[in-house]
């Protein structure tokens, strides 16, 4: 067996789905603790105070932050590893599972915005600007989802703790209810997650007046760079939507299967290059 085959066997051996689900559980529980001390009226102060004034507050914020990140990353790997098995799903079930990914990204994104630091606030302002460029419905969409300029973090907080969680639960419920895990079988992973969160603090930007360029969340960097070259509606709506649409159509047996594979590889490769450009040219 070649090296590629051994790597594939190892990746299939790891229970990525289990790790993703455990990360979700930890994120939800730690999110409750963080949410108790968070104030949408004073986002940056309450986040900073959580780290400084609340006993073990910095640990729980880090635990919530990293478990959420790992939940998304392990879900992506789980999708890639089980892609062939997922071909037996009905079209409706498959579409629902694909739509979980933008829902998870919105949960991550709103979490970044809620910090209220330079990264979070600028990301929220960019999101507002993108939504407002949507023809006909732009202002209404922004008023529904963000509206930070007029309402502060109130609506972002509402969607982070309720709306997107319920939407994810609706989309993934049929899959989750059949997925049984034993926490006792993953004590090493859970311990590693706790230790990682204890040692590495969740990021928050200190006040730095006079910054000319602020980089957004890691998954937002490619889009942020793309906004420098093409109109916001195309960069912020049509380009991300094309990825989701391509993933939905990526079913074996579909006439354009390999064309879609090439498109998705080009999309992801281009986004990776844009992310590197954002990190190196403006970091």
N, C-alpha and C positions, 0 to 999 in steps of 0.2 A: 504494500500500500504506500502511495506517495505521501509527501508532506501535506499537500492540500487535502488528501483524504483523511489523514490523521487529525488535521485541524478541524475539518467538518465533523468528524466523529466526536471530538472533544466539545465542540460548540453544541452539538445535539445532546450530549450527555448532561450538560449543565441545565438546571431547571430554571430557565430565564423567566418563564411565566410565574413560577412560584416567587422568585425574587421580586418581580414587578409587583405582584399582589401584596407581598409583605411590606414593600416600600410604600404602597398605597395606604395600608393600614396604619403604619407608623406616621405617615404624613397627615392622615386625618386626626389621629389622636393628638399628635404634637401641635397640629393646627388649632385645635380647640384651646389648648393652653396658651398659645401665642395670641389667639383671637380675643381671649378674655382681657388681655392687657393692651390691646391695640385700639387706637382711637382714630377714626377716619378724619376727624376734625383737626388732629395734630399728628399727621402720619410720621413725619421724620422724628419728631420729639418722642412719640410713643415707642417707635422702633428702637431709637437710641436708648431710651429709658429702660426698655426691656433687657437690653444687654448690660446696662450699668447698675440699675437699681433693683430689679426683680431677682430673687434668689434662683439660680440656675436658669435665668432667662436667656442668657446667651447660648447655653447648651440647647434649650428647646427650640430657639429660633434656628440654630444651625441644623438641628435634627429635622425640623420641618422643611427647611430649604433643601438639604441634600437628599432626604428621602423622596421629595417631590421630583428632583432632578433624576434620581436613579429610577424612579417609577416610570418616567418617560423613556429614558435610555434603554432600560431593560424591556420595556414594551416593544420598542422598535426592534431590538435584537430578537425577541420572541416572535415577532411577525416575520422577520426574515428567515429564522430557523424553521418555522412551522408553515412557511408559505405553501409548500406542496400539499400539506394536509388540509390547509384552508380552502383548497380548490373544490372540496366536496360540499362546502357550505352553500346554502341557497343564496341567490343574488341579494335578497333583502338583508340577510344576516351579514354577508360580506360587506355590503355598503355601510351598514351600521358600524361595523368594526373599523373600517377605514375612517369614518367620520369621527371616531374616538380620538384620532391623532390631532386634528385641529382643535378639538375640545380640550385635550390635555395641554396643548401649546397655549391656548387662551388662559387656562388656569395658571400655567407658569408665568405667562406674560403679565397677567393682572397682579400676581404675587410680586413681580419686580416693580410694577408701577406703585403698588401700595407702600413700598418702603419710603417713598417720598424724597429720596435722595436725588442727586444730580442724574444718575442713570435712570431711575424710575420715573422721575418727573419728565425728563426729555423724551423718554420712550412713550409716555402717555400723550405728550403733545404731538409727537409724530403720528401716533395712531389716530388722534383726532383729525389731524390734517388729511390723512389718507381717507378716512371715512367721509369727510366733507366733500371730497372730490368725486364720490360715487354719484352718477347722474340721477336726478330726480329724488332719490331717497337718502342722499348723503347726510344732510343735517338731521334727519329723523333717526338714522342709524347711530350717529354720534350721540344724539340726545338719549337714545336708549341704552347704549353700551358704556360710554365714557363721560362726556360732558364735564371734564375736569375743570375747564375754564369757568363754568358757571356753578357747578355743584361740588367742586372739590373731589374727594375720593369716595363720596357716598355711594355712587352707583357702581364704581369699580369694586368696592368692598362687597356690595350686595351680590354682584355677579360672581365674585371669587368664592364667597362662602356658601352661596345658595344656587344661583342659576346654572352655572357651568357644572357644578357638582351633580345637580339633578339631571342635567342634559347628558352628562357622561354615564350616569347610572342607567338612564333610559336606553342609551345606545348599547351599553356593554352588558346589561343585566342578563340577557339570555346566555351569554358566554360565561359570565362570572358565576352564575348560580350552579353551573355544572362543573366548576373548577374547584376541586377540593384540595386543600393543603394542610399539612401538619406543621405547626410552628416549632414543635420540638425537634423536627428533622432539620431545621435551619437555624439552630441556635448560634452556630459559628458565624453565619452571615449577619444575623441580627446583632451579635456582639461587635462584629466589624463595623457595621453601620453606626452603632452607638459610639464606638471608639473614634471613628472617623469624624463624627460630628463634635465630639468632645475636644479633639485636637485641632481641627481646622474650623475657624470661625466663619460663619456665613458672611458674605460681603455686604458692606454698606459704605457708601462714599462719604467721606468727611466734607464739611463745607469748604469749597475751593473757589472763591470768587475770581472771576476773570477767565474761566476756562473757555477756550474757543471751540473745542471739539470734544464731545462726550460720546463715548462708545456705549451702545446699548447692550442688552442681554446677549449671551453667546449665540443663541439661535436667531437673533434679530440682526446680527452684524451684516450678513450678506444682503438682506433687504435694505438696511440702512445705507449701505454702499450703493446699491442699485438705484436708490432714490436720487443719487447725485447725477444720474445720467439720463433717466427716462421719467416721464410724467408719473405722479404719485398713484393715479388710478391703475395704470398698467403695472407699475412696480409693486404696489402694495396690495392689489386685489387680483388682477388677472394672472399675474405670474404665480403667486401662491395657489390660486384656484386651479391652475393648469396642472400643478403637481398632484393635488387631491383628485382631480378628475382622471388623471393618468393612472393613479393607484387604484381607483375604482374599476377602470377598464382592464387592469392587468390580471386577466384570467386566462389560464391555459386553454387552448382550443379556440380562443377569439382570433378572428382573421388577422388582426393587426397586432398580435401579441408581441412579436419581436420588434416591430416599429415602436411600440410603446416602451419596451425595455430600453431601446436605444435612446428614446426621448428622455426617460427618467434618469438614465445614467448621465446624459448630457446636462440635464437640469441640475442634478446633485453635484456634478463636477464643477459646473459654472458657479453654483452657489458657494461651494467650498473655496474656489479661487477668489470670489468676491469677499468672503469672510477673511481670508488671509490678507487680501489687499487692505481691508478695513483695519486689521490688526497691525500691519506693518507700516502702511503709508500714513496713518493718522493716529497710531497708538502712542 
